[in-house]
Amino acid sequence: MAQRSVIFDTETTGLDPAAGHRVLEVAAIELINDFPTGRHFHTLIDPERDIPLEASRIHGFTAADVAGKPRFAEIAEALLDFLGDGPLIAHNAPFDFAFLNAELARLGRPPLDPVRMVDTLALAKERFPGLPNSLDALCRRFEIDLSERTRHNALLDCRLLAEVYVALTGGRQRDLGLAVGPALRALRLSGEAAIVGHTPRFIAVSPEEAAAHATFLAKLSDPLWFEIEPALRPHATGTEEG
């Protein structure tokens, strides 16, 4: 059964929503069985307050960048619809949850359920105790291309975090099946399904191994390999010997 989850990120005017700091950018991307589908949500937001210089130095946004942008109240419904009711994945997720919940509280809306929280920073600390576990550090550790990350950008950070999440959890390997349905087939063939920054490693097989593999595939119902290599697909007349 397909599982939907969402990776999201926020940029803010400061570090503490209790001190009156607000969200000024929010981005989210949809995953189905750990594959980005290409669907995303992204907007700049008028935080209805100043943006301190120290915050601008981190994310690069100034008051001019958010002038005329919608207020959180104007995008809240669309954001909540996109977030849905599945797992919500973020790096240092308690920070992002706290800011979104503060914004929702201002509107009299219920907070995000903490049961939905998946914190990749906590996962990284468990796997790599004592090592740097920022998003940049994890991308370098997993050889994920960081060339576009010249400053903080919520949508780019979500896309990078999708690769980090897969590397941390083995998500695609965990859910890999030998048969593939229409939805997963579409995701597999989309550009979003590629792992950024990784070069395929090709392994030569002997004719005997190839024949054994083809025999095995013939026993499966619409296996994934036929989408990767159409030449392996049997002809419509069948390949069974009489």
N, C-alpha and C positions, 0 to 999 in steps of 0.2 A: 504494500500500500504506500502511495506517495506521501511523503511528509514535507510539509511546508514550514520553513523557518525564515526569519528575517534578520539580516545583519544591519545594524544602524549605528550612526555616529552623530554627535552634536558638536557645534562650536558655540562658545558662550562669551559673555562679557567679563567673566571672572570665574573664580573657583568655588564659590559658595552661594547656592540659591537662597539660603537663609539670610544672606547679607544683601539681597535684592538683585543679584546678578541674574541675567536672563539668557535665553537661547537666541542666537542670531543666525544659525544655520542648522538644518537637519537633513540627513540623507539616509536612505535605507534601500537595500537591494533584496530581492526575493530569491530564496533558494528552494529547490525541490530536490529532495534526497541529496542535499549538499551541492547541487549544481546550480550556479546562477542562471536564471531563466532569461535575463535581459530586462525584466521589469524592474523599475526603480522609482523611488520617490525622492525628490530633491528640491529644496527651496531655501533662499535667503529670507530672513525674517527681520522686520523692524522690532528691535528689542525694547523700544519705548523708553530708552535711557541712553546715557553716553557709553562709549566704548573706551575703557581706560587704555593708555598707551601700552602698558605691559601686556595686555591681552592682544592688542593689535600686533605687537611684535611676534606673538606666537602664531596667530592664524592669518595675519595680513589684512584683516577687514577693518575699515574705518567707517565713520558715520556716513560718509558719502556713498559707500558701497551698499548700505542698507536703506538709504533714503528712498521712500516711495515703495518699499517692499511690503508685502502683507504682514499684518500682525499675527501673533500665534493664534489668536481666536479665529482668524479667518482661514487658517490651514488645519486646525485641530481635527476637524471631522475627516478630512481627506487623509490625514496622517494616520489616524486611528483605524480607518478602513484598511489602509495598506498594511499596517502592523498586524492586523488580524488577531487571531487568538492562539497562535503557535509560539514556539520558542523565540526569544529575542536575544540575539547575540551581539555583544559589544566588548571592546577592549577597555578594561576598567569599568565594567557595566554599572556598578553602583553609582558612579559619577553621572552617567548619562540618564539612568533611571531617576536619580534625585532631581535633575533639572527638568526632565519631562513631567515628572509628577508635580513639581512646583508649578509649572505652567498649567497643568490640568487642574490643580487645586484652585488657581485663580479663576478658572471658569466654572467651578463647582462640579467638575467631572471626577469620577473615581480614579484612583491611581492605577498604574500598571501593576499587574499581579507579580510579586517577586518570585513566585514559583516559575515563571516563564524565563527568568534571567539565566543566561549562559555567559559567564565572564571568561573571556579568553586570557586575560591577564592571570587570573587564578589558575587556569589550566596550565599556562606556561610556567608559572612559579612552581607548580607541582612537578612538572616534567623536568624543568631546568633550575633547581633550587640554587640560589646564590649567584646566578648569572643575570646579566641585563635582559629584561623581558619587555622592553618597549616595542611598539609596532615596528620601528626601524630595525631594532636589534633582531627581532624574530624574522623579518624579511631577509636580512643578511644571512641569518643562520640557515634559513631554508632556501637560500639562493633565489629569492623572488625579486624581480626587477623593481628598483626604487627610483629609476631615472626621472620619472615624472613628478616625484614628490619633492618639489622645490619649496613648498610650504604646506601647512595643514590645509586639507580640503576634505570635507566630510564625505563626498561621494567617492573620491579616489581612495580615501582611507577604508571605506567599506569594501571596495573591490580588492584592495590589498589584504584586508582582514579575511575575506572569503578564502584566499589562498592559504593564509596562515592557519585558519580554522581547520581546513582540510588536512594540512600537514600535522597539526597538533593531534587531531582525533583519528586520522585515517578514515575519514568519513566516506569517501568514494569507494575505497576498498571494502569498508564495512558493509556497504549497501550494494556492492556489485553483484549482479545476477547474470546468469548465462542466457536468459531470455529477456527481451526488452519490449515494453509496451509502447504505444504511439507517443505518449507524453515524454517518456524518457528518451525515446529515439530522437525526437525533435530537439531535446536539450543536448544530446550527445553530438548532434550534427551542427549545433549553433556555435558561433565564434565565442560566445560567453563561456562555453564549457571547457575551453582550452585552459591549461595551467600556465599562467603568465610566468615567463622567465625560465622555463624548463625546456631543454632540448630532448626530443625523443631519442631513445637508444635502440637501434635496430639490431636484432639478434638473428643470425643465419641459422636455418634449420635444415636438416637433411631431408632428402626426398621421402625416406621412410617415415620420419616424424611428420612431414606435411600430409602424407597419405593417412596416417593414423588420426591426425587432427581433423581432416575432412570427414573421415568416417564417424568420429565422435560428434561433429557438428550436425551431421545428417540426422542424428537421433534427437536433436533439440528442436523446439518450436520457436522459429524466428529468432535465432541467436544474434547477439550484438555484433559478432564478427562479420556477418553478412553486410552490415551497414558500413563497417570499417573497410572491408575488402570485398566488393561485390563479386569479384571473380570466383570467390569461394562458393557462391550460391549455386545450388544444383539447377539444371535446366528444368523447365516446366514439365518436361516429359518424364522426369525422375532419373535417379542414378542407380537405383537398385538393380542388381543383376538377377536374371530369371533362373 
